[in-house]
Structures are given as C-alpha cells and as structure tokens.
Amino acid sequence: MNRIDIPATVSTALHQIWTGPLRDATVVAVFERAAYLDVSDRTPCLVAVVTRDGVHQPGSIVLGAESTQQPLRQVSVGQAAQIGASALVLGRVHVRLTRWWNPRPHLAARAPRQLLEFAETIEQAIARLQASQREHHSGLVDAADRVAASLAVGAIDEACHQARRLIGAGPGLTPAGDDILAGLIAGLQLLTVRSARTAKYGDSEPGADTSLAAAAATVGQRIAGAATDRTTFVSAALLAHAARGEVAREVAIMLTDPTPTAVANVMRIGATSGPDLCLGIVLAARTIATACTADAGSDDRLALLAERSRR
C-alpha cells in the first residue's frame, strides 16, 4: 500500500508525547473530521487527529488536509497507531510536524466593565443562535454558579464538592456538565482583569483576579483527577486540558474577540458542547468582574458570593 505523507501543526500540549520515545496508541473514535487516539500508559491521555476544517481541540494534531480530501477514510476504531520521535503513524498515514500551535492563549487584560460587556456579547449571540438549539439544563448552570461563587470566596473544598456534581452530568460524548465546567475553569484562568492602578500607571501589578485564577487551577486539577472514573474518556481528557487553561482554537479566538462569527464557530462544536462551553465562559467573565469591582462594598460582596456558594 502507498504511504500517505501529511504535514500537520501540533498542539504544544502534546510536546512531550510528540518529541518523546515512540509509543503505541489505539484509535477509540473516528468521525469525518477527527480521529481520537488513546495514548495512555499509566495515566489517561487522549490525542485528537483532526482535519484542517475540524475542531482544533487543545490536544490536537491538525492535518494539512481538508475533510473533503478524506485523509482519515481508512482509519477505524481499534486500529493501532504509533506516536513519538516527532512522528505519527496511523495506518498508511504518516504525519510530520510543520509547526506548533499553543492552546493556551495570552489575552489582553480587560477592565471589569469590559468583562461584563464581553459576557453580554456572547450571551446575545447565544440568544440569536439558540433558536434551533436545545434548552440548557438550568440545574447544571445553577451548580456551576455555586462552583464559581465558592471559588470567588476562596472555598476550594466546597468548589470541588459542587464541581463533582457536574462531572458526567448530561448526555453526549462530552456531557453538558463537563463542558460548562471546562468553560468556567479555563475562563477563570485565561480572562484577566486590568486593575485601575495598572490602567493609570502602566505598571505590572497583578490584577485582583490572580488568586481566583489560582483557585480555579487548583480545583481544575482536582476534578480532572476525579473525572477519569466519572465521565467519558474524551470528556475527562478535555477537563484535564481546561485545568491547565488550554482550550480549542475556536474558543481561543472567541476569547480574544467575541465577534458573531467567532461565537457561532464555538457554538457549532459538537452536538451540544459549544453552547455549554460558552455558558461556562460567560459565568467566568461575570465572576471575575464581580470579584474585582472596586465600587462594591467588600464585605457585602463577599457575603453575597458566600451565600451563592451555599445555595
């Protein structure tokens, strides 16, 4: 059989796997625009091999070919593959690196008011696009709100407790509860606030959301560990990426500039994943803005957030 050589861009999240020794992998799912590989040895590890027009998940190898060219047409579930030593061999397909891409975007800091405007822009786009979408589970959104409120007051254990209620909740290859949680955890780490002092003097003083981002990372790491036995393999891997602030390329673009096109591209991720990721990101933006609003009384604000976390 003829060998098919395909160039690709590889996520930096896969650097250790790609540059390390050759490892065996197994195809666990195949779609028109993506194939998922289980590269686990001692710990779960998922690699997505996607076409150029597919969703660029944070742990993706993006092929330099469109789905219309059918580069994955002979890939099947259960098929063996090998990855490492700067190559991927998937049947007849031999993939070589052309460049890296970073799934953790570096975003410009926003003032609290700008974060609220960012959240409103996404919500308005969701409202316009939601007509043909399913209704979201209000119970899952309420649970995510309790996670965010707990994080805002530094209640790490309570946030973990509430987050575990979301893991694996809802239908789909990546359940709705996981997607909302992934959007929230990644959003809290990536969206940063520009303090009044930094805006005025231009110094590098950390914004007031620094501790919130650290708390989100801690909770993300804990729930990623718990997710392996509570949700699907694909979803557990995506939660692990979210714990490191790593998101799909489409999400990174929306976080940078939530144009209607950017939001629509995220909304199209999966059967239900896109809208749920958006909900988690909106909640993250509102949580940061609330926690950092200087004109709110500190004691009153903390009391309100604490009450939300107990509901």
Salt bridges, closest charged atoms under 4 A:
ASP5 OD1 - ARG3 NE 2.78
GLU32 OE1 - ARG33 NH1 3.96
ASP41 OD2 - ARG23 NH2 2.97
ASP53 OD2 - ARG33 NE 3.25
GLU66 OE2 - ARG52 NE 2.96
GLU117 OE2 - ARG113 NH1 2.92
GLU123 OE1 - ARG286 NH2 2.70
ASP145 OD1 - ARG308 NH2 2.66
ASP157 OD1 - ARG222 NH1 2.89
ASP203 OD2 - ARG197 NE 3.03
GLU205 OE1 - ARG197 NE 2.85
GLU246 OE1 - HIS241 ND1 2.65
GLU246 OE1 - ARG244 NE 3.28
ASP276 OD2 - ARG134 NH2 2.71
ASP276 OD1 - HIS136 NE2 3.23
GLU307 OE1 - ARG310 NH2 3.13
